[in-house]
Amino acid sequence: MRYLWLFVLLSGCATPQERAADVLATFGPYCESLGYTKDTDPWRQCVQMEDAAVGMRAYEMMRGRH
């Protein structure tokens, strides 16, 4: 839990461009492994959905819902 707060605090220091680059680097390869072609709209949607899912899980952990 302590590391989650550190992640939340540090992610607030990133510019929108840095945050976008981090999200693409994190989820882009995963979405490609699912068969999406890089830099296409479906690939971008996959990246956004995965990022949103991780954000929701982090929020639920902070709220105490596992």
PQR file of N, CA, C, O and H, with PARSE charges and radii, in Angstrom:
ATOM      1  N   MET A   1       0.832  -1.192   0.000 -0.4000 1.5000
ATOM      2  CA  MET A   1       0.000   0.000   0.000 -0.0000 2.0000
ATOM      3  C   MET A   1       0.877   1.257   0.000  0.5500 1.7000
ATOM      4  O   MET A   1       0.556   2.253  -0.647 -0.5500 1.4000
ATOM      5  N   ARG A   2       1.961   1.189   0.720 -0.4000 1.5000
ATOM      6  CA  ARG A   2       2.865   2.333   0.806 -0.0000 2.0000
ATOM      7  C   ARG A   2       3.403   2.695  -0.582  0.5500 1.7000
ATOM      8  O   ARG A   2       3.536   3.874  -0.908 -0.5500 1.4000
ATOM      9  H   ARG A   2       2.222   0.380   1.245  0.4000 1.0000
ATOM     10  N   TYR A   3       3.712   1.684  -1.398 -0.4000 1.5000
ATOM     11  CA  TYR A   3       4.247   1.940  -2.729 -0.0000 2.0000
ATOM     12  C   TYR A   3       3.191   2.490  -3.678  0.5500 1.7000
ATOM     13  O   TYR A   3       3.511   3.242  -4.599 -0.5500 1.4000
ATOM     14  H   TYR A   3       3.604   0.726  -1.133  0.4000 1.0000
ATOM     15  N   LEU A   4       1.943   2.120  -3.459 -0.4000 1.5000
ATOM     16  CA  LEU A   4       0.867   2.658  -4.285 -0.0000 2.0000
ATOM     17  C   LEU A   4       0.770   4.170  -4.099  0.5500 1.7000
ATOM     18  O   LEU A   4       0.616   4.910  -5.071 -0.5500 1.4000
ATOM     19  H   LEU A   4       1.683   1.509  -2.711  0.4000 1.0000
ATOM     20  N   TRP A   5       0.859   4.621  -2.870 -0.4000 1.5000
ATOM     21  CA  TRP A   5       0.812   6.057  -2.617 -0.0000 2.0000
ATOM     22  C   TRP A   5       1.989   6.772  -3.257  0.5500 1.7000
ATOM     23  O   TRP A   5       1.844   7.869  -3.796 -0.5500 1.4000
ATOM     24  H   TRP A   5       0.984   4.021  -2.080  0.4000 1.0000
ATOM     25  N   LEU A   6       3.164   6.139  -3.195 -0.4000 1.5000
ATOM     26  CA  LEU A   6       4.340   6.722  -3.830 -0.0000 2.0000
ATOM     27  C   LEU A   6       4.118   6.852  -5.330  0.5500 1.7000
ATOM     28  O   LEU A   6       4.461   7.873  -5.926 -0.5500 1.4000
ATOM     29  H   LEU A   6       3.282   5.248  -2.757  0.4000 1.0000
ATOM     30  N   PHE A   7       3.541   5.808  -5.946 -0.4000 1.5000
ATOM     31  CA  PHE A   7       3.244   5.862  -7.377 -0.0000 2.0000
ATOM     32  C   PHE A   7       2.261   6.991  -7.680  0.5500 1.7000
ATOM     33  O   PHE A   7       2.457   7.744  -8.635 -0.5500 1.4000
ATOM     34  H   PHE A   7       3.263   4.979  -5.462  0.4000 1.0000
ATOM     35  N   VAL A   8       1.226   7.112  -6.889 -0.4000 1.5000
ATOM     36  CA  VAL A   8       0.217   8.150  -7.106 -0.0000 2.0000
ATOM     37  C   VAL A   8       0.849   9.533  -6.988  0.5500 1.7000
ATOM     38  O   VAL A   8       0.583  10.414  -7.806 -0.5500 1.4000
ATOM     39  H   VAL A   8       1.067   6.501  -6.113  0.4000 1.0000
ATOM     40  N   LEU A   9       1.674   9.720  -5.981 -0.4000 1.5000
ATOM     41  CA  LEU A   9       2.314  11.021  -5.796 -0.0000 2.0000
ATOM     42  C   LEU A   9       3.270  11.353  -6.935  0.5500 1.7000
ATOM     43  O   LEU A   9       3.283  12.480  -7.429 -0.5500 1.4000
ATOM     44  H   LEU A   9       1.889   9.004  -5.316  0.4000 1.0000
ATOM     45  N   LEU A  10       4.064  10.380  -7.349 -0.4000 1.5000
ATOM     46  CA  LEU A  10       5.026  10.641  -8.418 -0.0000 2.0000
ATOM     47  C   LEU A  10       4.355  10.800  -9.774  0.5500 1.7000
ATOM     48  O   LEU A  10       4.835  11.558 -10.617 -0.5500 1.4000
ATOM     49  H   LEU A  10       4.052   9.464  -6.948  0.4000 1.0000
ATOM     50  N   SER A  11       3.262  10.103  -9.991 -0.4000 1.5000
ATOM     51  CA  SER A  11       2.589  10.233 -11.284 -0.0000 2.0000
ATOM     52  C   SER A  11       1.968  11.617 -11.446  0.5500 1.7000
ATOM     53  O   SER A  11       1.739  12.063 -12.570 -0.5500 1.4000
ATOM     54  H   SER A  11       2.872   9.487  -9.307  0.4000 1.0000
ATOM     55  N   GLY A  12       1.700  12.286 -10.358 -0.4000 1.5000
ATOM     56  CA  GLY A  12       1.176  13.639 -10.423 -0.0000 2.0000
ATOM     57  C   GLY A  12       2.210  14.659 -10.869  0.5500 1.7000
ATOM     58  O   GLY A  12       1.859  15.776 -11.248 -0.5500 1.4000
ATOM     59  H   GLY A  12       1.887  11.923  -9.445  0.4000 1.0000
ATOM     60  N   CYS A  13       3.475  14.285 -10.827 -0.4000 1.5000
ATOM     61  CA  CYS A  13       4.564  15.188 -11.214 -0.0000 2.0000
ATOM     62  C   CYS A  13       4.874  15.115 -12.708  0.5500 1.7000
ATOM     63  O   CYS A  13       5.644  15.936 -13.206 -0.5500 1.4000
ATOM     64  H   CYS A  13       3.760  13.377 -10.519  0.4000 1.0000
ATOM     65  N   ALA A  14       4.314  14.187 -13.413 -0.4000 1.5000
ATOM     66  CA  ALA A  14       4.607  14.008 -14.830 -0.0000 2.0000
ATOM     67  C   ALA A  14       3.768  14.965 -15.676  0.5500 1.7000
ATOM     68  O   ALA A  14       2.624  15.274 -15.340 -0.5500 1.4000
ATOM     69  H   ALA A  14       3.689  13.521 -13.007  0.4000 1.0000
ATOM     70  N   THR A  15       4.357  15.425 -16.777 -0.4000 1.5000
ATOM     71  CA  THR A  15       3.604  16.235 -17.727 -0.0000 2.0000
ATOM     72  C   THR A  15       2.653  15.313 -18.483  0.5500 1.7000
ATOM     73  O   THR A  15       2.854  14.098 -18.476 -0.5500 1.4000
ATOM     74  H   THR A  15       5.285  15.174 -17.049  0.4000 1.0000
ATOM     75  N   PRO A  16       1.635  15.846 -19.126 -0.5600 1.5000
ATOM     76  CA  PRO A  16       0.736  14.986 -19.910  0.2800 2.0000
ATOM     77  C   PRO A  16       1.482  14.191 -20.989  0.5500 1.7000
ATOM     78  O   PRO A  16       1.128  13.047 -21.275 -0.5500 1.4000
ATOM     79  N   GLN A  17       2.505  14.794 -21.580 -0.4000 1.5000
ATOM     80  CA  GLN A  17       3.271  14.093 -22.608 -0.0000 2.0000
ATOM     81  C   GLN A  17       4.066  12.937 -22.008  0.5500 1.7000
ATOM     82  O   GLN A  17       4.156  11.864 -22.604 -0.5500 1.4000
ATOM     83  H   GLN A  17       2.793  15.723 -21.347  0.4000 1.0000
ATOM     84  N   GLU A  18       4.641  13.158 -20.828 -0.4000 1.5000
ATOM     85  CA  GLU A  18       5.382  12.087 -20.147 -0.0000 2.0000
ATOM     86  C   GLU A  18       4.435  10.967 -19.725  0.5500 1.7000
ATOM     87  O   GLU A  18       4.772   9.788 -19.835 -0.5500 1.4000
ATOM     88  H   GLU A  18       4.568  14.030 -20.343  0.4000 1.0000
ATOM     89  N   ARG A  19       3.272  11.333 -19.250 -0.4000 1.5000
ATOM     90  CA  ARG A  19       2.280  10.337 -18.831 -0.0000 2.0000
ATOM     91  C   ARG A  19       1.835   9.510 -20.034  0.5500 1.7000
ATOM     92  O   ARG A  19       1.727   8.287 -19.934 -0.5500 1.4000
ATOM     93  H   ARG A  19       2.998  12.291 -19.161  0.4000 1.0000
ATOM     94  N   ALA A  20       1.575  10.160 -21.168 -0.4000 1.5000
ATOM     95  CA  ALA A  20       1.154   9.438 -22.374 -0.0000 2.0000
ATOM     96  C   ALA A  20       2.251   8.493 -22.846  0.5500 1.7000
ATOM     97  O   ALA A  20       1.974   7.358 -23.232 -0.5500 1.4000
ATOM     98  H   ALA A  20       1.662  11.152 -21.248  0.4000 1.0000
ATOM     99  N   ALA A  21       3.495   8.959 -22.816 -0.4000 1.5000
ATOM    100  CA  ALA A  21       4.606   8.103 -23.236 -0.0000 2.0000
ATOM    101  C   ALA A  21       4.742   6.898 -22.316  0.5500 1.7000
ATOM    102  O   ALA A  21       5.029   5.793 -22.778 -0.5500 1.4000
ATOM    103  H   ALA A  21       3.720   9.882 -22.502  0.4000 1.0000
ATOM    104  N   ASP A  22       4.538   7.100 -21.020 -0.4000 1.5000
ATOM    105  CA  ASP A  22       4.615   6.002 -20.064 -0.0000 2.0000
ATOM    106  C   ASP A  22       3.498   4.987 -20.298  0.5500 1.7000
ATOM    107  O   ASP A  22       3.730   3.779 -20.256 -0.5500 1.4000
ATOM    108  H   ASP A  22       4.305   7.997 -20.644  0.4000 1.0000
ATOM    109  N   VAL A  23       2.302   5.479 -20.540 -0.4000 1.5000
ATOM    110  CA  VAL A  23       1.164   4.588 -20.788 -0.0000 2.0000
ATOM    111  C   VAL A  23       1.392   3.766 -22.060  0.5500 1.7000
ATOM    112  O   VAL A  23       1.136   2.562 -22.083 -0.5500 1.4000
ATOM    113  H   VAL A  23       2.114   6.460 -20.574  0.4000 1.0000
ATOM    114  N   LEU A  24       1.874   4.424 -23.112 -0.4000 1.5000
ATOM    115  CA  LEU A  24       2.139   3.711 -24.367 -0.0000 2.0000
ATOM    116  C   LEU A  24       3.234   2.667 -24.181  0.5500 1.7000
ATOM    117  O   LEU A  24       3.129   1.556 -24.700 -0.5500 1.4000
ATOM    118  H   LEU A  24       2.082   5.402 -23.093  0.4000 1.0000
ATOM    119  N   ALA A  25       4.288   3.021 -23.438 -0.4000 1.5000
ATOM    120  CA  ALA A  25       5.380   2.075 -23.210 -0.0000 2.0000
ATOM    121  C   ALA A  25       4.940   0.905 -22.346  0.5500 1.7000
ATOM    122  O   ALA A  25       5.432  -0.212 -22.511 -0.5500 1.4000
ATOM    123  H   ALA A  25       4.373   3.924 -23.017  0.4000 1.0000
ATOM    124  N   THR A  26       4.021   1.155 -21.431 -0.4000 1.5000
ATOM    125  CA  THR A  26       3.556   0.112 -20.529 -0.0000 2.0000
ATOM    126  C   THR A  26       2.566  -0.831 -21.200  0.5500 1.7000
ATOM    127  O   THR A  26       2.709  -2.051 -21.106 -0.5500 1.4000
ATOM    128  H   THR A  26       3.622   2.062 -21.297  0.4000 1.0000
ATOM    129  N   PHE A  27       1.567  -0.278 -21.873 -0.4000 1.5000
ATOM    130  CA  PHE A  27       0.481  -1.105 -22.392 -0.0000 2.0000
ATOM    131  C   PHE A  27       0.551  -1.376 -23.888  0.5500 1.7000
ATOM    132  O   PHE A  27      -0.111  -2.288 -24.382 -0.5500 1.4000
ATOM    133  H   PHE A  27       1.451   0.712 -21.949  0.4000 1.0000
ATOM    134  N   GLY A  28       1.348  -0.592 -24.616 -0.4000 1.5000
ATOM    135  CA  GLY A  28       1.468  -0.807 -26.056 -0.0000 2.0000
ATOM    136  C   GLY A  28       1.910  -2.207 -26.428  0.5500 1.7000
ATOM    137  O   GLY A  28       1.254  -2.854 -27.245 -0.5500 1.4000
ATOM    138  H   GLY A  28       1.886   0.149 -24.214  0.4000 1.0000
ATOM    139  N   PRO A  29       3.016  -2.705 -25.847 -0.5600 1.5000
ATOM    140  CA  PRO A  29       3.450  -4.065 -26.180  0.2800 2.0000
ATOM    141  C   PRO A  29       2.422  -5.134 -25.803  0.5500 1.7000
ATOM    142  O   PRO A  29       2.267  -6.131 -26.508 -0.5500 1.4000
ATOM    143  N   TYR A  30       1.728  -4.919 -24.693 -0.4000 1.5000
ATOM    144  CA  TYR A  30       0.694  -5.881 -24.292 -0.0000 2.0000
ATOM    145  C   TYR A  30      -0.418  -5.940 -25.341  0.5500 1.7000
ATOM    146  O   TYR A  30      -0.855  -7.022 -25.733 -0.5500 1.4000
ATOM    147  H   TYR A  30       1.854  -4.109 -24.120  0.4000 1.0000
ATOM    148  N   CYS A  31      -0.867  -4.775 -25.789 -0.4000 1.5000
ATOM    149  CA  CYS A  31      -1.943  -4.749 -26.782 -0.0000 2.0000
ATOM    150  C   CYS A  31      -1.475  -5.336 -28.114  0.5500 1.7000
ATOM    151  O   CYS A  31      -2.259  -5.970 -28.820 -0.5500 1.4000
ATOM    152  H   CYS A  31      -0.512  -3.896 -25.471  0.4000 1.0000
ATOM    153  N   GLU A  32      -0.204  -5.128 -28.460 -0.4000 1.5000
ATOM    154  CA  GLU A  32       0.336  -5.756 -29.660 -0.0000 2.0000
ATOM    155  C   GLU A  32       0.336  -7.268 -29.521  0.5500 1.7000
ATOM    156  O   GLU A  32       0.064  -7.983 -30.486 -0.5500 1.4000
ATOM    157  H   GLU A  32       0.432  -4.613 -27.886  0.4000 1.0000
ATOM    158  N   SER A  33       0.645  -7.766 -28.307 -0.4000 1.5000
ATOM    159  CA  SER A  33       0.650  -9.216 -28.093 -0.0000 2.0000
ATOM    160  C   SER A  33      -0.748  -9.808 -28.208  0.5500 1.7000
ATOM    161  O   SER A  33      -0.905 -11.008 -28.434 -0.5500 1.4000
ATOM    162  H   SER A  33       0.866  -7.185 -27.524  0.4000 1.0000
ATOM    163  N   LEU A  34      -1.762  -8.961 -28.050 -0.4000 1.5000
ATOM    164  CA  LEU A  34      -3.142  -9.427 -28.214 -0.0000 2.0000
ATOM    165  C   LEU A  34      -3.568  -9.431 -29.680  0.5500 1.7000
ATOM    166  O   LEU A  34      -4.657  -9.896 -30.016 -0.5500 1.4000
ATOM    167  H   LEU A  34      -1.634  -7.987 -27.866  0.4000 1.0000
ATOM    168  N   GLY A  35      -2.697  -8.906 -30.555 -0.4000 1.5000
ATOM    169  CA  GLY A  35      -2.980  -8.925 -31.982 -0.0000 2.0000
ATOM    170  C   GLY A  35      -3.329  -7.586 -32.590  0.5500 1.7000
ATOM    171  O   GLY A  35      -3.605  -7.505 -33.787 -0.5500 1.4000
ATOM    172  H   GLY A  35      -1.812  -8.527 -30.282  0.4000 1.0000
ATOM    173  N   TYR A  36      -3.322  -6.529 -31.787 -0.4000 1.5000
ATOM    174  CA  TYR A  36      -3.609  -5.204 -32.321 -0.0000 2.0000
ATOM    175  C   TYR A  36      -2.377  -4.672 -33.052  0.5500 1.7000
ATOM    176  O   TYR A  36      -1.247  -4.867 -32.604 -0.5500 1.4000
ATOM    177  H   TYR A  36      -3.098  -6.595 -30.815  0.4000 1.0000
ATOM    178  N   THR A  37      -2.601  -4.012 -34.158 -0.4000 1.5000
ATOM    179  CA  THR A  37      -1.510  -3.405 -34.914 -0.0000 2.0000
ATOM    180  C   THR A  37      -1.180  -2.050 -34.295  0.5500 1.7000
ATOM    181  O   THR A  37      -2.061  -1.222 -34.065 -0.5500 1.4000
ATOM    182  H   THR A  37      -3.518  -3.854 -34.522  0.4000 1.0000
ATOM    183  N   LYS A  38       0.122  -1.842 -34.028 -0.4000 1.5000
ATOM    184  CA  LYS A  38       0.584  -0.616 -33.377 -0.0000 2.0000
ATOM    185  C   LYS A  38       0.147   0.619 -34.166  0.5500 1.7000
ATOM    186  O   LYS A  38       0.128   0.621 -35.397 -0.5500 1.4000
ATOM    187  H   LYS A  38       0.838  -2.514 -34.215  0.4000 1.0000
ATOM    188  N   ASP A  39      -0.200   1.662 -33.424 -0.4000 1.5000
ATOM    189  CA  ASP A  39      -0.581   2.973 -33.972 -0.0000 2.0000
ATOM    190  C   ASP A  39      -1.859   2.951 -34.796  0.5500 1.7000
ATOM    191  O   ASP A  39      -2.029   3.774 -35.695 -0.5500 1.4000
ATOM    192  H   ASP A  39      -0.184   1.661 -32.424  0.4000 1.0000
ATOM    193  N   THR A  40      -2.748   2.028 -34.503 -0.4000 1.5000
ATOM    194  CA  THR A  40      -4.078   2.034 -35.122 -0.0000 2.0000
ATOM    195  C   THR A  40      -5.085   2.430 -34.051  0.5500 1.7000
ATOM    196  O   THR A  40      -4.777   2.391 -32.860 -0.5500 1.4000
ATOM    197  H   THR A  40      -2.609   1.360 -33.773  0.4000 1.0000
ATOM    198  N   ASP A  41      -6.278   2.809 -34.468 -0.4000 1.5000
ATOM    199  CA  ASP A  41      -7.294   3.201 -33.486 -0.0000 2.0000
ATOM    200  C   ASP A  41      -7.653   2.063 -32.525  0.5500 1.7000
ATOM    201  O   ASP A  41      -7.774   2.313 -31.326 -0.5500 1.4000
ATOM    202  H   ASP A  41      -6.529   2.842 -35.436  0.4000 1.0000
ATOM    203  N   PRO A  42      -7.829   0.824 -33.002 -0.5600 1.5000
ATOM    204  CA  PRO A  42      -8.120  -0.256 -32.043  0.2800 2.0000
ATOM    205  C   PRO A  42      -6.987  -0.463 -31.029  0.5500 1.7000
ATOM    206  O   PRO A  42      -7.244  -0.754 -29.861 -0.5500 1.4000
ATOM    207  N   TRP A  43      -5.738  -0.312 -31.475 -0.4000 1.5000
ATOM    208  CA  TRP A  43      -4.592  -0.435 -30.573 -0.0000 2.0000
ATOM    209  C   TRP A  43      -4.636   0.657 -29.510  0.5500 1.7000
ATOM    210  O   TRP A  43      -4.414   0.389 -28.330 -0.5500 1.4000
ATOM    211  H   TRP A  43      -5.528  -0.076 -32.424  0.4000 1.0000
ATOM    212  N   ARG A  44      -4.920   1.880 -29.927 -0.4000 1.5000
ATOM    213  CA  ARG A  44      -5.016   3.001 -28.984 -0.0000 2.0000
ATOM    214  C   ARG A  44      -6.144   2.773 -27.984  0.5500 1.7000
ATOM    215  O   ARG A  44      -6.002   3.076 -26.800 -0.5500 1.4000
ATOM    216  H   ARG A  44      -5.101   2.098 -30.886  0.4000 1.0000
ATOM    217  N   GLN A  45      -7.256   2.242 -28.460 -0.4000 1.5000
ATOM    218  CA  GLN A  45      -8.375   1.959 -27.563 -0.0000 2.0000
ATOM    219  C   GLN A  45      -7.988   0.890 -26.549  0.5500 1.7000
ATOM    220  O   GLN A  45      -8.345   0.988 -25.376 -0.5500 1.4000
ATOM    221  H   GLN A  45      -7.372   1.996 -29.422  0.4000 1.0000
ATOM    222  N   CYS A  46      -7.260  -0.130 -26.995 -0.4000 1.5000
ATOM    223  CA  CYS A  46      -6.779  -1.168 -26.084 -0.0000 2.0000
ATOM    224  C   CYS A  46      -5.883  -0.565 -25.013  0.5500 1.7000
ATOM    225  O   CYS A  46      -6.033  -0.872 -23.831 -0.5500 1.4000
ATOM    226  H   CYS A  46      -6.970  -0.210 -27.948  0.4000 1.0000
ATOM    227  N   VAL A  47      -4.949   0.293 -25.423 -0.4000 1.5000
ATOM    228  CA  VAL A  47      -4.039   0.937 -24.474 -0.0000 2.0000
ATOM    229  C   VAL A  47      -4.829   1.754 -23.459  0.5500 1.7000
ATOM    230  O   VAL A  47      -4.552   1.693 -22.261 -0.5500 1.4000
ATOM    231  H   VAL A  47      -4.827   0.542 -26.383  0.4000 1.0000
ATOM    232  N   GLN A  48      -5.802   2.512 -23.926 -0.4000 1.5000
ATOM    233  CA  GLN A  48      -6.611   3.330 -23.018 -0.0000 2.0000
ATOM    234  C   GLN A  48      -7.417   2.467 -22.058  0.5500 1.7000
ATOM    235  O   GLN A  48      -7.520   2.783 -20.872 -0.5500 1.4000
ATOM    236  H   GLN A  48      -6.028   2.562 -24.899  0.4000 1.0000
ATOM    237  N   MET A  49      -7.982   1.392 -22.559 -0.4000 1.5000
ATOM    238  CA  MET A  49      -8.791   0.513 -21.704 -0.0000 2.0000
ATOM    239  C   MET A  49      -7.935  -0.160 -20.634  0.5500 1.7000
ATOM    240  O   MET A  49      -8.355  -0.273 -19.482 -0.5500 1.4000
ATOM    241  H   MET A  49      -7.898   1.135 -23.522  0.4000 1.0000
ATOM    242  N   GLU A  50      -6.748  -0.602 -21.006 -0.4000 1.5000
ATOM    243  CA  GLU A  50      -5.862  -1.236 -20.029 -0.0000 2.0000
ATOM    244  C   GLU A  50      -5.416  -0.232 -18.970  0.5500 1.7000
ATOM    245  O   GLU A  50      -5.378  -0.558 -17.784 -0.5500 1.4000
ATOM    246  H   GLU A  50      -6.406  -0.510 -21.941  0.4000 1.0000
ATOM    247  N   ASP A  51      -5.084   0.968 -19.386 -0.4000 1.5000
ATOM    248  CA  ASP A  51      -4.692   2.008 -18.432 -0.0000 2.0000
ATOM    249  C   ASP A  51      -5.841   2.325 -17.483  0.5500 1.7000
ATOM    250  O   ASP A  51      -5.632   2.481 -16.280 -0.5500 1.4000
ATOM    251  H   ASP A  51      -5.116   1.233 -20.349  0.4000 1.0000
ATOM    252  N   ALA A  52      -7.043   2.420 -18.017 -0.4000 1.5000
ATOM    253  CA  ALA A  52      -8.218   2.700 -17.182 -0.0000 2.0000
ATOM    254  C   ALA A  52      -8.472   1.564 -16.199  0.5500 1.7000
ATOM    255  O   ALA A  52      -8.849   1.804 -15.052 -0.5500 1.4000
ATOM    256  H   ALA A  52      -7.213   2.293 -18.994  0.4000 1.0000
ATOM    257  N   ALA A  53      -8.267   0.332 -16.646 -0.4000 1.5000
ATOM    258  CA  ALA A  53      -8.490  -0.821 -15.768 -0.0000 2.0000
ATOM    259  C   ALA A  53      -7.505  -0.819 -14.603  0.5500 1.7000
ATOM    260  O   ALA A  53      -7.882  -1.104 -13.466 -0.5500 1.4000
ATOM    261  H   ALA A  53      -7.960   0.137 -17.577  0.4000 1.0000
ATOM    262  N   VAL A  54      -6.253  -0.499 -14.883 -0.4000 1.5000
ATOM    263  CA  VAL A  54      -5.253  -0.429 -13.819 -0.0000 2.0000
ATOM    264  C   VAL A  54      -5.583   0.717 -12.858  0.5500 1.7000
ATOM    265  O   VAL A  54      -5.459   0.565 -11.643 -0.5500 1.4000
ATOM    266  H   VAL A  54      -5.946  -0.268 -15.807  0.4000 1.0000
ATOM    267  N   GLY A  55      -5.995   1.838 -13.394 -0.4000 1.5000
ATOM    268  CA  GLY A  55      -6.392   2.958 -12.545 -0.0000 2.0000
ATOM    269  C   GLY A  55      -7.571   2.608 -11.652  0.5500 1.7000
ATOM    270  O   GLY A  55      -7.610   3.003 -10.486 -0.5500 1.4000
ATOM    271  H   GLY A  55      -6.096   1.960 -14.381  0.4000 1.0000
ATOM    272  N   MET A  56      -8.525   1.874 -12.188 -0.4000 1.5000
ATOM    273  CA  MET A  56      -9.687   1.470 -11.392 -0.0000 2.0000
ATOM    274  C   MET A  56      -9.276   0.504 -10.281  0.5500 1.7000
ATOM    275  O   MET A  56      -9.755   0.610  -9.152 -0.5500 1.4000
ATOM    276  H   MET A  56      -8.493   1.554 -13.135  0.4000 1.0000
ATOM    277  N   ARG A  57      -8.386  -0.439 -10.607 -0.4000 1.5000
ATOM    278  CA  ARG A  57      -7.917  -1.373  -9.576 -0.0000 2.0000
ATOM    279  C   ARG A  57      -7.172  -0.624  -8.472  0.5500 1.7000
ATOM    280  O   ARG A  57      -7.342  -0.936  -7.293 -0.5500 1.4000
ATOM    281  H   ARG A  57      -7.997  -0.526 -11.524  0.4000 1.0000
ATOM    282  N   ALA A  58      -6.350   0.358  -8.838 -0.4000 1.5000
ATOM    283  CA  ALA A  58      -5.626   1.140  -7.830 -0.0000 2.0000
ATOM    284  C   ALA A  58      -6.602   1.914  -6.952  0.5500 1.7000
ATOM    285  O   ALA A  58      -6.430   1.990  -5.736 -0.5500 1.4000
ATOM    286  H   ALA A  58      -6.212   0.612  -9.795  0.4000 1.0000
ATOM    287  N   TYR A  59      -7.620   2.484  -7.574 -0.4000 1.5000
ATOM    288  CA  TYR A  59      -8.632   3.227  -6.819 -0.0000 2.0000
ATOM    289  C   TYR A  59      -9.357   2.300  -5.845  0.5500 1.7000
ATOM    290  O   TYR A  59      -9.577   2.661  -4.689 -0.5500 1.4000
ATOM    291  H   TYR A  59      -7.759   2.422  -8.562  0.4000 1.0000
ATOM    292  N   GLU A  60      -9.722   1.124  -6.304 -0.4000 1.5000
ATOM    293  CA  GLU A  60     -10.427   0.180  -5.438 -0.0000 2.0000
ATOM    294  C   GLU A  60      -9.545  -0.273  -4.286  0.5500 1.7000
ATOM    295  O   GLU A  60     -10.031  -0.472  -3.173 -0.5500 1.4000
ATOM    296  H   GLU A  60      -9.543   0.831  -7.243  0.4000 1.0000
ATOM    297  N   MET A  61      -8.254  -0.437  -4.543 -0.4000 1.5000
ATOM    298  CA  MET A  61      -7.345  -0.817  -3.459 -0.0000 2.0000
ATOM    299  C   MET A  61      -7.257   0.288  -2.417  0.5500 1.7000
ATOM    300  O   MET A  61      -7.220   0.011  -1.218 -0.5500 1.4000
ATOM    301  H   MET A  61      -7.859  -0.275  -5.447  0.4000 1.0000
ATOM    302  N   MET A  62      -7.224   1.537  -2.865 -0.4000 1.5000
ATOM    303  CA  MET A  62      -7.166   2.656  -1.925 -0.0000 2.0000
ATOM    304  C   MET A  62      -8.452   2.739  -1.101  0.5500 1.7000
ATOM    305  O   MET A  62      -8.431   3.124   0.068 -0.5500 1.4000
ATOM    306  H   MET A  62      -7.254   1.763  -3.838  0.4000 1.0000
ATOM    307  N   ARG A  63      -9.552   2.377  -1.720 -0.4000 1.5000
ATOM    308  CA  ARG A  63     -10.840   2.435  -1.033 -0.0000 2.0000
ATOM    309  C   ARG A  63     -11.069   1.199  -0.155  0.5500 1.7000
ATOM    310  O   ARG A  63     -12.050   1.132   0.586 -0.5500 1.4000
ATOM    311  H   ARG A  63      -9.569   2.064  -2.670  0.4000 1.0000
ATOM    312  N   GLY A  64     -10.167   0.231  -0.242 -0.4000 1.5000
ATOM    313  CA  GLY A  64     -10.283  -0.954   0.606 -0.0000 2.0000
ATOM    314  C   GLY A  64     -11.119  -2.056   0.013  0.5500 1.7000
ATOM    315  O   GLY A  64     -11.540  -2.957   0.738 -0.5500 1.4000
ATOM    316  H   GLY A  64      -9.370   0.285  -0.844  0.4000 1.0000
ATOM    317  N   ARG A  65     -11.379  -2.021  -1.285 -0.4000 1.5000
ATOM    318  CA  ARG A  65     -12.154  -3.078  -1.942 -0.0000 2.0000
ATOM    319  C   ARG A  65     -11.192  -3.925  -2.765  0.5500 1.7000
ATOM    320  O   ARG A  65     -10.622  -3.449  -3.746 -0.5500 1.4000
ATOM    321  H   ARG A  65     -11.037  -1.289  -1.874  0.4000 1.0000
ATOM    322  N   HIS A  66     -11.018  -5.143  -2.377 -0.4000 1.5000
ATOM    323  CA  HIS A  66     -10.081  -6.006  -3.100 -0.0000 2.0000
ATOM    324  C   HIS A  66     -10.832  -6.795  -4.078  0.5500 1.7000
ATOM    325  O   HIS A  66     -10.246  -7.596  -4.805 -0.5500 1.4000
ATOM    326  H   HIS A  66     -11.482  -5.530  -1.580  0.4000 1.0000
TER
END
